[in-house]
């Protein structure tokens, strides 16, 4: 526990002291939200009782978490280059504590940044209850845990931050686009709908929409089960990867 607390504090302070990353993780999705909502407002047939601004909020919140998670997991590469990772791996601290601390620190910041986006819902005319907002933030926390775990898994195998960014963008941006973030899955083409439903991020967005009183496209129990399972899979993958021989 002492090792986890020390590593958690180190990672959290390290990220807080880089405010440009925090601003970038929020500003980019915010601009995409404004442009998409304005561009599609007159042409998009949502098939749901929601404005385009409100419909996009869960997806934009998850994009904020996605960017913050990429920045959070990249610290593993920086620790390797600085020599800190080697020292941590040969210390008495369990390797699981290294992964858990990184996931917890980056996840806390990523979830907080995503929550800022969710707080925009009342401003675009969609009321939310405190309980619904907390549940949606819980879904965001699951998304952050899953994506950071995936990020750590990939960062362990990549030598440079440039290569890491390339791999993560190749994996995560299509994943986000196929998650129903910008279109309702049930009104999409059949082949696209099948791909979207095979994407765990789709179910995370649906869990948020259930919590926020929007138009969900699946059963709440199924959406939350997949969301939690996605988080657990990411945490397990990230924890299992740290310390393995790199091939």
Phi, psi and omega per residue, in radians:
X1 nan -0.705 3.108
X2 -1.091 -0.695 3.119
X3 -1.127 -0.769 3.123
X4 -1.058 -0.814 -3.104
X5 -1.075 -0.734 -3.130
X6 -1.165 -0.761 3.139
X7 -1.196 -0.677 3.116
X8 -1.072 -0.823 -3.141
X9 -1.081 -0.736 -3.131
X10 -1.079 -0.841 -3.107
X11 -1.161 -0.705 -3.121
X12 -1.113 -0.835 3.138
X13 -1.123 -0.636 -3.133
X14 -1.089 -0.697 -3.120
X15 -1.352 -0.649 3.119
X16 -1.103 -0.557 -3.125
X17 -1.381 0.104 3.053
X18 -2.105 1.230 -3.037
X19 -1.095 -0.446 3.140
X20 -1.092 -0.603 3.102
X21 -1.183 -0.694 3.132
X22 -1.128 -0.773 3.128
X23 -1.104 -0.763 -3.130
X24 -1.102 -0.668 -3.113
X25 -1.157 -0.458 3.119
X26 -1.671 -0.705 -3.018
X27 -1.164 -0.743 -3.111
X28 -1.090 -0.904 3.070
X29 -1.060 -0.606 3.136
X30 -1.092 -0.742 3.113
X31 -1.161 -0.713 3.100
X32 -1.081 -0.726 3.108
X33 -1.019 -0.857 -3.105
X34 -1.096 -0.810 -3.075
X35 -1.217 -0.755 3.135
X36 -1.120 -0.804 -3.102
X37 -1.103 -0.737 3.130
X38 -1.228 -0.679 -3.100
X39 -1.249 -0.635 -3.087
X40 -1.670 -0.101 -3.003
X41 -0.986 -0.705 -3.077
X42 -1.603 -0.139 -3.041
X43 -2.102 -0.353 -3.056
X44 -1.374 2.288 3.021
X45 -1.794 1.638 -3.024
X46 -1.252 -0.506 -3.053
X47 1.214 0.292 -3.134
X48 -2.389 2.795 3.140
X49 -1.540 1.293 -3.120
X50 -2.783 2.603 3.038
X51 -1.294 2.815 3.134
X52 -1.106 -0.651 3.119
X53 -1.048 -0.805 -3.112
X54 -1.229 -0.689 -3.117
X55 -1.053 -0.638 -3.074
X56 -1.343 -0.299 -2.993
X57 -0.993 -0.861 3.133
X58 -1.008 -0.721 3.133
X59 -1.181 -0.663 3.112
X60 -1.213 -0.639 3.071
X61 -1.082 -0.733 3.133
X62 -1.223 -0.544 3.060
X63 -1.154 -0.678 3.073
X64 -1.049 -0.772 3.095
X65 -1.115 -0.681 3.140
X66 -1.044 -0.871 3.140
X67 -1.105 -0.759 3.138
X68 -1.120 -0.607 3.130
X69 -1.199 -0.678 3.077
X70 -1.051 -0.814 3.136
X71 -1.135 -0.629 -3.120
X72 -1.193 -0.764 -3.096
X73 -1.277 -0.378 -3.121
X74 -1.155 -0.301 3.124
X75 -1.087 -0.408 3.106
X76 -1.118 -0.724 3.106
X77 -1.161 -0.721 3.126
X78 -1.131 -0.675 3.092
X79 -1.125 -0.638 3.111
X80 -1.164 -0.760 -3.126
X81 -1.173 -0.566 3.140
X82 -1.398 -0.234 -3.087
X83 1.557 -0.085 -3.117
X84 -1.189 -0.653 -3.091
X85 -1.099 -0.739 3.121
X86 -1.056 -0.751 3.128
X87 -1.122 -0.685 -3.135
X88 -1.178 -0.642 -3.098
X89 -1.227 -0.498 3.141
X90 -1.658 -0.009 3.109
X91 -1.410 2.946 3.105
X92 -1.177 -0.226 -3.124
X93 -1.091 2.324 3.103
X94 -1.128 2.546 -3.110
X95 -1.130 -0.494 3.097
X96 -1.102 -0.520 3.133
X97 -1.178 -0.574 3.123
X98 -1.116 -0.871 3.140
X99 -1.148 -0.767 -3.112
X100 -1.077 -0.704 -3.138
X101 -1.150 -0.731 3.138
X102 -1.166 -0.739 3.131
X103 -1.138 -0.728 -3.116
X104 -1.183 -0.789 -3.103
X105 -1.171 -0.893 -3.141
X106 -1.169 -0.641 3.140
X107 -1.138 -0.676 3.119
X108 -1.078 -0.820 -3.140
X109 -1.193 -0.725 -3.133
X110 -1.103 -0.758 3.139
X111 -1.139 -0.709 3.117
X112 -1.086 -0.703 3.133
X113 -1.193 -0.696 3.081
X114 -1.141 -0.617 3.127
X115 -1.107 -0.582 3.092
X116 -1.029 -0.692 3.118
X117 -1.161 -0.749 3.135
X118 -1.052 -0.550 -3.138
X119 -1.198 -0.156 3.091
X120 -1.379 -0.229 -3.066
X121 -0.987 -0.846 3.113
X122 -1.022 -0.521 -3.121
X123 -1.217 -0.379 3.123
X124 -1.857 0.320 2.999
X125 1.533 0.267 3.106
X126 -1.990 1.863 -3.116
X127 -1.236 2.552 3.090
X128 -2.305 2.595 3.075
X129 -1.617 2.707 3.102
X130 -0.998 -0.708 3.137
X131 -1.159 -0.723 3.110
X132 -1.116 -0.689 3.114
X133 -1.127 -0.735 3.117
X134 -1.098 -0.706 3.125
X135 -1.139 -0.714 3.114
X136 -1.131 -0.670 3.077
X137 -1.132 -0.621 3.057
X138 -1.075 -0.704 3.081
X139 -1.124 -0.687 3.084
X140 -1.094 -0.665 3.107
X141 -1.089 -0.668 3.089
X142 -1.132 -0.733 3.104
X143 -1.064 -0.783 -3.120
X144 -1.120 -0.736 3.123
X145 -1.069 -0.752 -3.130
X146 -1.139 -0.813 -3.070
X147 -1.244 -0.628 3.098
X148 -1.204 -0.701 3.069
X149 -1.044 -0.757 3.076
X150 -1.117 -0.711 3.126
X151 -1.089 -0.729 3.103
X152 -1.120 -0.682 3.124
X153 -1.053 -0.752 3.139
X154 -1.322 -0.684 -3.124
X155 -1.102 -0.530 3.133
X156 -1.118 -0.482 -3.052
X157 -1.759 -0.046 -3.085
X158 -1.963 2.429 -3.048
X159 -1.537 -0.427 -3.029
X160 -2.237 2.715 3.093
X161 -1.170 -0.567 3.123
X162 -1.132 -0.797 3.108
X163 -1.113 -0.675 3.130
X164 -1.089 -0.806 3.129
X165 -1.053 -0.716 3.136
X166 -1.099 -0.789 -3.138
X167 -1.140 -0.803 -3.103
X168 -1.117 -0.721 3.113
X169 -1.136 -0.655 3.121
X170 -1.144 -0.612 -3.114
X171 -1.481 -0.843 -2.922
X172 -1.468 -0.616 -3.118
X173 -1.147 -0.806 3.032
X174 -1.063 -0.628 3.101
X175 -1.060 -0.744 3.133
X176 -1.193 -0.767 -3.118
X177 -1.115 -0.525 -3.129
X178 -1.621 0.332 -3.061
X179 -1.828 0.132 -3.069
X180 1.328 0.330 -3.125
X181 -1.209 -0.568 -3.073
X182 -2.089 0.032 3.080
X183 -2.686 2.588 3.082
X184 -1.212 2.255 -3.096
X185 -1.098 -0.659 -3.040
X186 -1.318 -0.105 3.058
X187 -1.926 0.060 -3.133
X188 -1.406 2.952 3.041
X189 -1.016 2.673 -3.036
X190 -1.004 -0.808 -3.083
X191 -1.153 -0.643 3.131
X192 -1.242 -0.630 3.106
X193 -1.116 -0.694 3.110
X194 -1.107 -0.773 3.119
X195 -1.096 -0.730 -3.122
X196 -1.118 -0.706 -3.107
X197 -1.266 -0.321 3.047
X198 -1.480 -0.070 -3.095
X199 -1.653 2.071 -3.113
X200 -1.075 -0.475 -3.134
X201 -1.160 -0.483 3.063
X202 -1.025 -0.760 -3.110
X203 -1.257 -0.527 3.057
X204 -1.135 -0.733 3.086
X205 -1.119 -0.673 3.134
X206 -1.165 -0.652 3.080
X207 -1.073 -0.708 3.095
X208 -1.131 -0.709 -3.132
X209 -1.170 -0.634 3.023
X210 -1.032 -0.809 -3.085
X211 -1.153 -0.593 -3.039
X212 -1.632 0.062 3.118
X213 1.243 0.541 3.083
X214 -1.628 -2.807 -3.101
X215 -1.666 1.657 3.133
X216 -1.308 2.702 -3.105
X217 -2.014 0.262 3.118
X218 -2.736 3.026 3.064
X219 -1.188 2.439 -3.087
X220 -1.073 -0.725 -3.111
X221 -1.092 -0.712 3.128
X222 -1.160 -0.791 -3.119
X223 -1.056 -0.785 -3.125
X224 -1.242 -0.605 3.106
X225 -1.102 -0.808 3.127
X226 -1.145 -0.690 -3.139
X227 -1.070 -0.824 -3.140
X228 -1.177 -0.704 3.120
X229 -1.116 -0.648 3.102
X230 -1.079 -0.762 3.115
X231 -1.105 -0.806 -3.136
X232 -1.090 -0.711 3.141
X233 -1.101 -0.733 3.119
X234 -1.125 -0.765 3.138
X235 -1.114 -0.769 -3.135
X236 -1.124 -0.753 -3.139
X237 -1.102 -0.793 3.138
X238 -1.125 -0.739 -3.125
X239 -1.180 -0.664 -3.111
X240 -1.263 -0.429 -3.079
X241 -1.384 -0.674 -3.078
X242 -1.025 2.181 3.103
X243 1.677 -0.218 3.105
X244 -1.245 2.735 3.043
X245 -1.148 2.343 3.129
X246 -1.493 2.315 -3.128
X247 -1.922 nan nan
